[in-house]
Amino acid sequence: MFIHLGGDTVIRSKDVIAILNSDMKDSSGITKEFLQAHKKESNVQEISQEIVKSIVVTMDKIYYSPISSVTLKRRALAVTELESFVE
């Protein structure tokens, strides 16, 4: 299944490692260092010009989303529930 992150960006739900509130990027030195390293490698995609509300981490890329982390988490859980019905 897929999760819509905002704009024209949709990713596979099984690729999501973490969904973080955007405040996390400044709260921890390790998180800040992690995000800066990925930005240097051009592995960060800003989805829109709107305010970043969440950060979605996958194996290949980091997405800065204008959708809140709570909403994205809710979408991911809905996808998980749907997948359990299919199996």
Buried (B, 14 or more C-beta within 10 A) or exposed (E): BEBBBBBEBEBEBEBBEEBBEBEBBEEEEEBEEBBEEBEEEEBBBBBBEEEBBBBBBBEEBBBBBBBBBEBBBEBBEEBEEEEEEEE
